[in-house]
């Protein structure tokens, strides 16, 4: 099981972050239709990570699972490599920026890379 990480003492706007996640998920659907003919499997991992982040923020916003945060690094890299330029990649960038500026340890976390999907919860 992943380690939980405390959120920085600065107040992170959880509602704004949840809203951005909802926007990103909606944009994911639009992106899927536009570029993949509606085949959701191409963005399934990205959507899973966004939904896991949402669940972490709703259930225990001051103690977010490290693996979920590390997976967000992977999503951020994918957004730049695969989805840029698009509104979808811009929204993911906004989410990453909020995490980076509000969770002190986030800056030092490594992406999951090859460990992605091999442990709980991702």
N, C-alpha and C positions, 0 to 999 in steps of 0.2 A: 504494500500500500504506500502511496506517495506521502511525503512529508507535507504538513500544512504550514503555510507561511503567513506571518502576521503582516497586515497592511500597515504602511507607514503612518506615523502619527498625524500627518496631514489628512484632512478629510477628503476622501475620494467620493465623488458624486456618483453613488451607486445607481440612482435613477437614470442619470445621463448615460452611464455605461450600459445599463440594461436596454435603454432605448436604442443605442447604437448597435447593440447585438441584434435587436429585432429588425433594425434597418438593414443590417448586413445579411441577415437570413432572407429577408424579402428580396434584396438585390441578388442574392445567390440564386434564388428561383428564377429571376429575370435573366441572369447571366446564363444559367443552364438552358433555358429556352432559346436564347439568342445564339449561343455558341455550341451547344451540345445537343440540340434538337430535343430538349426536355429530358435527356437521360441523366437522372440524378446521381448515378454512381460516380460520376467524375468529381462531384463536390461533396460526396458523402462524408469524407473525413473532416473536411473544413466545417461542415454543418454540425457534425458530432462534437467537435471541439468548442464551437460557439455555444452549443446547447449545454455542454458540460460547464463552461465558464458561467453561463447564466444560472445554472443550478447552484454552483458554488457561491455566487454572489447573493442568491436568494436565501440559501440555507445557512451559510456562515461567512458573511462578507469580510470579517476581520481575520479569517484563517483559511485562505484559499489554498487548495491542494497544489503542491509543487509541480506534479506531472501535468496538470491542466495548464499551468502557467508556461511550463516548458513546451507543451504542445502549441500554445499560442505563438511561440517563437517560430515553430515550423509553419504555422498558418501565415505568419507575417512574411516569411521568406517566399512561400507559395504565392502570396498576393502580389508581390513585386515581380517574381519570375513569370507567373502564368496568367495573372488577371489584369496586369497593368498595361495600358492606362484604362481605367474604368472607375465608375462610381463605387463599385464593389471593393476594389483594391484601396481606394481612398478611405472608405469607411473602416476597413480592417486596419489601415494605418492609424486612424483616429483612436481605435480601441487600443492598439499597441502603445500609442503615445500616452494614453491615460494610465495604462498599467506601468509603463516605464517611469513615469513621473510620480506615481503614488505608491508603488510597492518597491521599497528600497532594494531588496534582494533581486528583483526582476532583472535589473541591469546585468547581474552576474550569472544568471541562469543560462545553461546551455540548452539548445533545442534537443528534442528527443531523438531526432534523426532516425537511425535504424532501429531504435527501441520503440518507435511509435507503434502503438496498438498491441504491445506485447505484455503489458501489465495493467493493473486496475488503477484508475478508471479508463486510462487510454494508453 
